[in-house]
Amino acid sequence: IFYVVNIVSIFISRPEETNLDAIKYILLYIKYTMDYGILYQK
């Protein structure tokens, strides 16, 4: 997620429709994966 957000943020000074679509996709991904987690076991 951090990598994709970084790439999109580079283009935020000159936003285009494809950049906005990418941002929407990122937000949807985060919305639907909020319940996911990482379980660390000893």
mmCIF file as gemmi writes it, N, C-alpha and C atoms, coordinates in Angstrom:
data_model
loop_
_atom_site.group_PDB
_atom_site.id
_atom_site.type_symbol
_atom_site.label_atom_id
_atom_site.label_alt_id
_atom_site.label_comp_id
_atom_site.label_asym_id
_atom_site.label_entity_id
_atom_site.label_seq_id
_atom_site.pdbx_PDB_ins_code
_atom_site.Cartn_x
_atom_site.Cartn_y
_atom_site.Cartn_z
_atom_site.occupancy
_atom_site.B_iso_or_equiv
_atom_site.pdbx_formal_charge
_atom_site.auth_seq_id
_atom_site.auth_asym_id
_atom_site.pdbx_PDB_model_num
ATOM 1 N N . ILE Axp A 1 ? 0.834 -1.188 0 1 0 ? 1 A 1
ATOM 2 C CA . ILE Axp A 1 ? 0 0 0 1 0 ? 1 A 1
ATOM 3 C C . ILE Axp A 1 ? 0.877 1.249 0 1 0 ? 1 A 1
ATOM 4 N N . PHE Axp A 2 ? 1.92 1.259 0.813 1 0 ? 2 A 1
ATOM 5 C CA . PHE Axp A 2 ? 2.768 2.449 0.901 1 0 ? 2 A 1
ATOM 6 C C . PHE Axp A 2 ? 3.415 2.777 -0.447 1 0 ? 2 A 1
ATOM 7 N N . TYR Axp A 3 ? 3.83 1.765 -1.159 1 0 ? 3 A 1
ATOM 8 C CA . TYR Axp A 3 ? 4.468 1.983 -2.459 1 0 ? 3 A 1
ATOM 9 C C . TYR Axp A 3 ? 3.504 2.651 -3.435 1 0 ? 3 A 1
ATOM 10 N N . VAL Axp A 4 ? 2.286 2.135 -3.504 1 0 ? 4 A 1
ATOM 11 C CA . VAL Axp A 4 ? 1.301 2.667 -4.443 1 0 ? 4 A 1
ATOM 12 C C . VAL Axp A 4 ? 0.927 4.097 -4.075 1 0 ? 4 A 1
ATOM 13 N N . VAL Axp A 5 ? 0.74 4.359 -2.787 1 0 ? 5 A 1
ATOM 14 C CA . VAL Axp A 5 ? 0.411 5.718 -2.346 1 0 ? 5 A 1
ATOM 15 C C . VAL Axp A 5 ? 1.552 6.669 -2.688 1 0 ? 5 A 1
ATOM 16 N N . ASN Axp A 6 ? 2.77 6.227 -2.532 1 0 ? 6 A 1
ATOM 17 C CA . ASN Axp A 6 ? 3.92 7.058 -2.875 1 0 ? 6 A 1
ATOM 18 C C . ASN Axp A 6 ? 3.925 7.394 -4.365 1 0 ? 6 A 1
ATOM 19 N N . ILE Axp A 7 ? 3.682 6.43 -5.208 1 0 ? 7 A 1
ATOM 20 C CA . ILE Axp A 7 ? 3.667 6.662 -6.65 1 0 ? 7 A 1
ATOM 21 C C . ILE Axp A 7 ? 2.561 7.653 -7.019 1 0 ? 7 A 1
ATOM 22 N N . VAL Axp A 8 ? 1.373 7.475 -6.459 1 0 ? 8 A 1
ATOM 23 C CA . VAL Axp A 8 ? 0.261 8.38 -6.768 1 0 ? 8 A 1
ATOM 24 C C . VAL Axp A 8 ? 0.554 9.787 -6.253 1 0 ? 8 A 1
ATOM 25 N N . SER Axp A 9 ? 1.196 9.894 -5.107 1 0 ? 9 A 1
ATOM 26 C CA . SER Axp A 9 ? 1.48 11.211 -4.538 1 0 ? 9 A 1
ATOM 27 C C . SER Axp A 9 ? 2.467 12.002 -5.395 1 0 ? 9 A 1
ATOM 28 N N . ILE Axp A 10 ? 3.293 11.336 -6.156 1 0 ? 10 A 1
ATOM 29 C CA . ILE Axp A 10 ? 4.214 12.024 -7.065 1 0 ? 10 A 1
ATOM 30 C C . ILE Axp A 10 ? 3.425 12.818 -8.109 1 0 ? 10 A 1
ATOM 31 N N . PHE Axp A 11 ? 2.312 12.278 -8.557 1 0 ? 11 A 1
ATOM 32 C CA . PHE Axp A 11 ? 1.533 12.897 -9.619 1 0 ? 11 A 1
ATOM 33 C C . PHE Axp A 11 ? 0.425 13.803 -9.096 1 0 ? 11 A 1
ATOM 34 N N . ILE Axp A 12 ? 0.342 14.019 -7.79 1 0 ? 12 A 1
ATOM 35 C CA . ILE Axp A 12 ? -0.761 14.789 -7.208 1 0 ? 12 A 1
ATOM 36 C C . ILE Axp A 12 ? -0.672 16.271 -7.581 1 0 ? 12 A 1
ATOM 37 N N . SER Axp A 13 ? 0.509 16.751 -7.93 1 0 ? 13 A 1
ATOM 38 C CA . SER Axp A 13 ? 0.63 18.148 -8.329 1 0 ? 13 A 1
ATOM 39 C C . SER Axp A 13 ? -0.033 18.403 -9.683 1 0 ? 13 A 1
ATOM 40 N N . ARG Axp A 14 ? -0.119 17.365 -10.52 1 0 ? 14 A 1
ATOM 41 C CA . ARG Axp A 14 ? -0.795 17.455 -11.814 1 0 ? 14 A 1
ATOM 42 C C . ARG Axp A 14 ? -1.768 16.286 -11.942 1 0 ? 14 A 1
ATOM 43 N N . PRO Axp A 15 ? -2.849 16.312 -11.175 1 0 ? 15 A 1
ATOM 44 C CA . PRO Axp A 15 ? -3.758 15.154 -11.195 1 0 ? 15 A 1
ATOM 45 C C . PRO Axp A 15 ? -4.458 14.993 -12.54 1 0 ? 15 A 1
ATOM 46 N N . GLU Axp A 16 ? -4.573 13.767 -12.942 1 0 ? 16 A 1
ATOM 47 C CA . GLU Axp A 16 ? -5.318 13.412 -14.152 1 0 ? 16 A 1
ATOM 48 C C . GLU Axp A 16 ? -6.366 12.386 -13.756 1 0 ? 16 A 1
ATOM 49 N N . GLU Axp A 17 ? -7.224 12.07 -14.684 1 0 ? 17 A 1
ATOM 50 C CA . GLU Axp A 17 ? -8.311 11.129 -14.391 1 0 ? 17 A 1
ATOM 51 C C . GLU Axp A 17 ? -7.777 9.764 -13.956 1 0 ? 17 A 1
ATOM 52 N N . THR Axp A 18 ? -6.7 9.303 -14.585 1 0 ? 18 A 1
ATOM 53 C CA . THR Axp A 18 ? -6.159 7.996 -14.218 1 0 ? 18 A 1
ATOM 54 C C . THR Axp A 18 ? -5.6 8.009 -12.802 1 0 ? 18 A 1
ATOM 55 N N . ASN Axp A 19 ? -5.018 9.146 -12.379 1 0 ? 19 A 1
ATOM 56 C CA . ASN Axp A 19 ? -4.521 9.251 -11.009 1 0 ? 19 A 1
ATOM 57 C C . ASN Axp A 19 ? -5.67 9.213 -10.019 1 0 ? 19 A 1
ATOM 58 N N . LEU Axp A 20 ? -6.762 9.884 -10.348 1 0 ? 20 A 1
ATOM 59 C CA . LEU Axp A 20 ? -7.922 9.88 -9.465 1 0 ? 20 A 1
ATOM 60 C C . LEU Axp A 20 ? -8.53 8.489 -9.378 1 0 ? 20 A 1
ATOM 61 N N . ASP Axp A 21 ? -8.531 7.765 -10.487 1 0 ? 21 A 1
ATOM 62 C CA . ASP Axp A 21 ? -9.014 6.381 -10.467 1 0 ? 21 A 1
ATOM 63 C C . ASP Axp A 21 ? -8.143 5.517 -9.564 1 0 ? 21 A 1
ATOM 64 N N . ALA Axp A 22 ? -6.844 5.731 -9.608 1 0 ? 22 A 1
ATOM 65 C CA . ALA Axp A 22 ? -5.939 4.965 -8.753 1 0 ? 22 A 1
ATOM 66 C C . ALA Axp A 22 ? -6.197 5.268 -7.285 1 0 ? 22 A 1
ATOM 67 N N . ILE Axp A 23 ? -6.43 6.536 -6.961 1 0 ? 23 A 1
ATOM 68 C CA . ILE Axp A 23 ? -6.717 6.911 -5.574 1 0 ? 23 A 1
ATOM 69 C C . ILE Axp A 23 ? -8.01 6.266 -5.107 1 0 ? 23 A 1
ATOM 70 N N . LYS Axp A 24 ? -9.028 6.268 -5.949 1 0 ? 24 A 1
ATOM 71 C CA . LYS Axp A 24 ? -10.302 5.627 -5.608 1 0 ? 24 A 1
ATOM 72 C C . LYS Axp A 24 ? -10.104 4.133 -5.353 1 0 ? 24 A 1
ATOM 73 N N . TYR Axp A 25 ? -9.291 3.498 -6.198 1 0 ? 25 A 1
ATOM 74 C CA . TYR Axp A 25 ? -9.029 2.066 -6.049 1 0 ? 25 A 1
ATOM 75 C C . TYR Axp A 25 ? -8.309 1.786 -4.724 1 0 ? 25 A 1
ATOM 76 N N . ILE Axp A 26 ? -7.336 2.63 -4.386 1 0 ? 26 A 1
ATOM 77 C CA . ILE Axp A 26 ? -6.608 2.462 -3.122 1 0 ? 26 A 1
ATOM 78 C C . ILE Axp A 26 ? -7.556 2.586 -1.942 1 0 ? 26 A 1
ATOM 79 N N . LEU Axp A 27 ? -8.437 3.594 -1.974 1 0 ? 27 A 1
ATOM 80 C CA . LEU Axp A 27 ? -9.379 3.793 -0.873 1 0 ? 27 A 1
ATOM 81 C C . LEU Axp A 27 ? -10.353 2.629 -0.753 1 0 ? 27 A 1
ATOM 82 N N . LEU Axp A 28 ? -10.809 2.093 -1.889 1 0 ? 28 A 1
ATOM 83 C CA . LEU Axp A 28 ? -11.686 0.917 -1.84 1 0 ? 28 A 1
ATOM 84 C C . LEU Axp A 28 ? -10.958 -0.29 -1.275 1 0 ? 28 A 1
ATOM 85 N N . TYR Axp A 29 ? -9.717 -0.473 -1.664 1 0 ? 29 A 1
ATOM 86 C CA . TYR Axp A 29 ? -8.924 -1.588 -1.152 1 0 ? 29 A 1
ATOM 87 C C . TYR Axp A 29 ? -8.796 -1.492 0.369 1 0 ? 29 A 1
ATOM 88 N N . ILE Axp A 30 ? -8.484 -0.305 0.85 1 0 ? 30 A 1
ATOM 89 C CA . ILE Axp A 30 ? -8.345 -0.108 2.301 1 0 ? 30 A 1
ATOM 90 C C . ILE Axp A 30 ? -9.68 -0.344 2.995 1 0 ? 30 A 1
ATOM 91 N N . LYS Axp A 31 ? -10.762 0.158 2.413 1 0 ? 31 A 1
ATOM 92 C CA . LYS Axp A 31 ? -12.095 0.002 3.008 1 0 ? 31 A 1
ATOM 93 C C . LYS Axp A 31 ? -12.461 -1.467 3.208 1 0 ? 31 A 1
ATOM 94 N N . TYR Axp A 32 ? -12.196 -2.281 2.189 1 0 ? 32 A 1
ATOM 95 C CA . TYR Axp A 32 ? -12.625 -3.677 2.244 1 0 ? 32 A 1
ATOM 96 C C . TYR Axp A 32 ? -11.602 -4.619 2.874 1 0 ? 32 A 1
ATOM 97 N N . THR Axp A 33 ? -10.452 -4.124 3.256 1 0 ? 33 A 1
ATOM 98 C CA . THR Axp A 33 ? -9.463 -4.98 3.909 1 0 ? 33 A 1
ATOM 99 C C . THR Axp A 33 ? -9.135 -4.502 5.324 1 0 ? 33 A 1
ATOM 100 N N . MET Axp A 34 ? -9.986 -3.662 5.888 1 0 ? 34 A 1
ATOM 101 C CA . MET Axp A 34 ? -9.75 -3.133 7.234 1 0 ? 34 A 1
ATOM 102 C C . MET Axp A 34 ? -9.718 -4.243 8.288 1 0 ? 34 A 1
ATOM 103 N N . ASP Axp A 35 ? -10.462 -5.31 8.071 1 0 ? 35 A 1
ATOM 104 C CA . ASP Axp A 35 ? -10.536 -6.401 9.056 1 0 ? 35 A 1
ATOM 105 C C . ASP Axp A 35 ? -9.397 -7.399 8.927 1 0 ? 35 A 1
ATOM 106 N N . TYR Axp A 36 ? -8.59 -7.266 7.91 1 0 ? 36 A 1
ATOM 107 C CA . TYR Axp A 36 ? -7.454 -8.17 7.732 1 0 ? 36 A 1
ATOM 108 C C . TYR Axp A 36 ? -6.339 -7.783 8.699 1 0 ? 36 A 1
ATOM 109 N N . GLY Axp A 37 ? -5.546 -8.733 9.02 1 0 ? 37 A 1
ATOM 110 C CA . GLY Axp A 37 ? -4.424 -8.444 9.911 1 0 ? 37 A 1
ATOM 111 C C . GLY Axp A 37 ? -3.311 -9.458 9.725 1 0 ? 37 A 1
ATOM 112 N N . ILE Axp A 38 ? -2.26 -9.257 10.457 1 0 ? 38 A 1
ATOM 113 C CA . ILE Axp A 38 ? -1.125 -10.17 10.444 1 0 ? 38 A 1
ATOM 114 C C . ILE Axp A 38 ? -1.02 -10.767 11.833 1 0 ? 38 A 1
ATOM 115 N N . LEU Axp A 39 ? -0.97 -12.075 11.884 1 0 ? 39 A 1
ATOM 116 C CA . LEU Axp A 39 ? -0.86 -12.764 13.164 1 0 ? 39 A 1
ATOM 117 C C . LEU Axp A 39 ? 0.543 -13.288 13.321 1 0 ? 39 A 1
ATOM 118 N N . TYR Axp A 40 ? 1.206 -12.81 14.348 1 0 ? 40 A 1
ATOM 119 C CA . TYR Axp A 40 ? 2.561 -13.263 14.651 1 0 ? 40 A 1
ATOM 120 C C . TYR Axp A 40 ? 2.499 -14.277 15.78 1 0 ? 40 A 1
ATOM 121 N N . GLN Axp A 41 ? 3.092 -15.424 15.563 1 0 ? 41 A 1
ATOM 122 C CA . GLN Axp A 41 ? 3.136 -16.452 16.593 1 0 ? 41 A 1
ATOM 123 C C . GLN Axp A 41 ? 4.572 -16.69 17.029 1 0 ? 41 A 1
ATOM 124 N N . LYS Axp A 42 ? 4.724 -17.058 18.278 1 0 ? 42 A 1
ATOM 125 C CA . LYS Axp A 42 ? 6.071 -17.352 18.792 1 0 ? 42 A 1
ATOM 126 C C . LYS Axp A 42 ? 6.517 -18.712 18.364 1 0 ? 42 A 1
